[in-house]
C-alpha cells in the first residue's frame, strides 16, 4: 500500500527493475526460496540497494523482535562519591604504597 507515483520516473524504473529481478522457486519442502543477492546483482549490473532500503523503510515494526538490553548502573559524576564507592584506580592497582 505504498505509492511511488510521486517519485521521478528514473527512480521508479530503478525500483521496478530491482523489485522484479529476483527469481524464486520452490524447494523440496514446498517453500519459496529467493535467489541469492549476488545473482540479482549480476542480472541488473548493480546491487539492489534502493529496493532494500524501501523494504526496510516499510517493514512492519513488529516483524523483527527487539532484544531486551539490560541497563547498566549509572555512575555518579561526583568525584567524592566515586572515590568512596570505587576507590582510586591507583589505589586498586596498589600504587603509591597503598594496597587494596
C-alpha positions, 0 to 999 in steps of 0.5 A: 500500500505504498505509492511511488507515483510521486517519485521521478520516473528514473527512480521508479524504473530503478525500483521496478527493475530491482523489485522484479529481478529476483527469481524464486522457486520452490524447494523440496519442502514446498517453500519459496526460496529467493535467489541469492543477492549476488545473482540479482546483482549480476542480472541488473549490473548493480546491487539492489540497494534502493529496493532494500532500503524501501523494504526496510523503510516499510517493514512492519515494526513488529516483524523483527523482535527487539532484544531486551538490553539490560541497563547498566548502573549509572555512575555518579559524576561526583568525584567524592562519591566515586572515590568512596564507592570505587576507590582510586584506580591507583589505589586498586592497582596498589600504587603509591604504597597503598594496597587494596 
